[in-house]
Amino acid sequence: MSKTIQQTSLDFQLEETSEILTSKSGLAIIQETALSLGVVADIRSLLPLPGSNRGFKPDEYVMPITLMLCGGGRSLEDLREIREDQGLRKLCALERVPSSDATGTWLRQPGLCRRLKLVNRKLTKQLIRQSKTEGLTLDIDATYIETGKESAKINYEGEKSFSVLLGFIAELDLCVASRYRNGNISPVEGIKEELADAIKLAREAGKRITYFRSDSAAYTADIINCCQDAKVTFAITADQNCAVKELIDAIPEDQWRRLYDEREGKLHYTERHYATTIHSMNETKAFTLIVQRWPNPKPDLFQNSAPYCYHVIATDDPRAAGFRTVPEVIWHHNQRANAENYNKEIKAGFGMEYAPSRLLRADAAYFEIGVLAYNLTIAVKRLLLDESWFRKTITTLRWQMIFVAGKVIEHGRRLILRVARQYLDLLQGMRERLCTARLEAGATQ
């Protein structure tokens, strides 16, 4: 009677090699993109220089952090993965990589975050200018980063956290606004300023912000006036205050219409109904309220005995946005939920849930480098890859493009990267498109 022998080990041996190897060849494409689009030059010109010739230059701090975050690093200690990867350093021309302690000290400089924002602004302006989309949609949303840091404050949910206000161009997935502040800051703070700045940024790039979406944090007279003055159509979740509730109660029953959505080219009716009414705040022009209602699934005799639940959108006349019907406005506003995915990508995908310092300004500067890493990957996807890559997260990019094993060879004065055949065409094609993108960027300056 034969017995099955269970395999308990693999038939290979480990040996040391003196060859120069790297397991992250794709990071060299991100470094080359930063060089080609002028990001490294902007870092050198806009950030403070060292006090002596022997000190680390600003790009020697910023680019290793950027590559570390794109490669999946979660803390400053992970900089050693960049420092010890001799193959990657040769490919990226990183002669020196500072230690995590030196980097932490550098991040504490006053005014560093503001200067990093200028670097990000120049990159995003260039990407907006090169895009083929004329009318742009701005989504703004605040997100919390829970932390045990002593410097963090209690947010409205009772958790110690930092609060980050983020703004994205929906058509490009591009982050054009970031404000890193303490958790006790009101979510509305800074929205008007970031909206105005995004409008200016798009104008400088030869484009227009034509649509603004946000949750109820932006439901203020100042922000609505800012949109109306700039001729930006808005769709903002409205607070259901006393004035709004009175308007809802006054809607005649025969004005409610069944809400439908469109899936796979067909219309599907939902359990929701909608109606519209007109409203205004103090010092604002009149605008439309789109009210949705649906049966209250759990009516409570003492807490919430209302037969319906409601959701209200404050917007300009829907026709001003080019929509044919009110449901189209609702569908478009619902796409604002993508902002949550952007927030998740920056926080979880690029490790921005981690705050490296006890000093708020150092954490803010580190987060801004995280935004730079995010925007550089957007540049790689939009400029160097086809549309099938646009919706891929950084986690997928690492598996399919960044974590590519390569052998680095120095032959004469040439540096050669040898990779497996299935990656050669991908990386070579990206580099060729980068040359084209560089020429297009120069032509649009």
Order of alpha helices (4+ residues) and beta strands (2+ residues): beta-alpha-alpha-alpha-alpha-alpha-alpha-alpha-beta-beta-beta-beta-alpha-beta-alpha-beta-alpha-beta-beta-beta-beta-alpha-alpha-alpha-alpha-beta-beta-alpha
